[in-house]
Amino acid sequence: MRYTALGRHTGLRVSEYGLGTANFGHGWGGGASRTEAKQVLDRFAEAGGTLIDTADCYNFGEAEEYLGDFLKADRDHFVLASKYTCSPSPTPSVFDTGNSRRAMRLSVEGSLRRLNTDYLDLYWAHFADPLTPMQEIVAAFDDLVRAGKVLHVGLSNFPAWRVAHGVTIAELRGRAPIVAAQFEYSLVERTAERDLLPMADALGLGAVLWSPLGGGLLSGKYRSGEHGRLTEWKHAVHTESTVQKTAVIDAVLEISAEQEVSPAQVAMAWLRHRAHSVSTPFVPVIGPRTITQLDDYLDALTVTLTATQQARLDEVSAPSLGVPHEIGTNVMWRVLGSPEQVDRPRPPVA
């Protein structure tokens, strides 16, 4: 497995896949047992994986508890990330949810206890709430970094303008910098290309991308009646709800047959190519429940699509960027000349 720095503002090296642990535990139903989860983690580590992404709410805290047991003998070999906002309790209260300083303090202490560690390499605010001002989140993050409880901080599932706002506040006030953003991205969910991905690339943030298979849709398994998040969790998934999504799955299956590899490997090979085509490489977070699923992800590291196949997938999955992107782009290329005539410099490394 290859490695990359997490964005342009840290020297923190992470594996090109992160291991997502939302499937560790049975609290939500349908997850991996302790034995299965340990097998997945061990195989991921054997393949060179180092980045582990969890959250206090995953399976109501079970995922963190599993990891605390698994990592206690070799904690410093891994880059361990967790999140707060949603509470690990099945019946959360107003005190342990949201992005407030109080919720952050309660949550990080709980995560450190369950994970059996005294620090986190990366700590995320999991979702944006409509109440907590960005100034409070940035200041509370800074407290944790100065206390040594976390080393780096990031924002997950925040709109681009709020991430940029947070980055600016931290920079201007001398707070611990926001170094990464996390959001969904795959062949069936490319709307991050409107603002989130360009923002991360321009600001030098590490982009960590969840659900690279669209909750299993891109594996093609739901067409054959297999089980997965769609049938067990019934959330955080995609369905063939549009003509475009159906066309994307058709293209993935066609290229899968051409390459003689699984559909999931085609989807991951497409994503891996795009991850290394930007100035700040991004990191997909995979979420296998079984060794078989993990091996499919790992095998994708050796799959290379042809330029024609990559272009077919680019075209069939292309998102509508909407206003102002499409209008502004069309107008500016008429002013500047064709895209091929313009030399666009890379963002500077700060």
Secondary structure as GFF3:
##gff-version 3
##sequence-region A 1 350
A	DSSP	beta_strand	3	5	.	.	.	ID=ss1
A	DSSP	beta_strand	13	15	.	.	.	ID=ss2
A	DSSP	beta_strand	18	20	.	.	.	ID=ss3
A	DSSP	alpha_helix	34	46	.	.	.	ID=ss4
A	DSSP	beta_strand	51	53	.	.	.	ID=ss5
A	DSSP	three_ten_helix	58	61	.	.	.	ID=ss6
A	DSSP	alpha_helix	62	70	.	.	.	ID=ss7
A	DSSP	three_ten_helix	75	77	.	.	.	ID=ss8
A	DSSP	beta_strand	79	84	.	.	.	ID=ss9
A	DSSP	alpha_helix	101	115	.	.	.	ID=ss10
A	DSSP	beta_strand	120	125	.	.	.	ID=ss11
A	DSSP	alpha_helix	134	146	.	.	.	ID=ss12
A	DSSP	beta_strand	150	156	.	.	.	ID=ss13
A	DSSP	alpha_helix	160	172	.	.	.	ID=ss14
A	DSSP	beta_strand	178	184	.	.	.	ID=ss15
A	DSSP	three_ten_helix	191	193	.	.	.	ID=ss16
A	DSSP	alpha_helix	196	203	.	.	.	ID=ss17
A	DSSP	beta_strand	206	210	.	.	.	ID=ss18
A	DSSP	three_ten_helix	214	219	.	.	.	ID=ss19
A	DSSP	three_ten_helix	221	224	.	.	.	ID=ss20
A	DSSP	alpha_helix	229	232	.	.	.	ID=ss21
A	DSSP	alpha_helix	243	259	.	.	.	ID=ss22
A	DSSP	alpha_helix	263	275	.	.	.	ID=ss23
A	DSSP	beta_strand	283	286	.	.	.	ID=ss24
A	DSSP	alpha_helix	291	299	.	.	.	ID=ss25
A	DSSP	three_ten_helix	300	302	.	.	.	ID=ss26
A	DSSP	alpha_helix	307	317	.	.	.	ID=ss27
A	DSSP	alpha_helix	325	336	.	.	.	ID=ss28
A	DSSP	three_ten_helix	339	341	.	.	.	ID=ss29
###
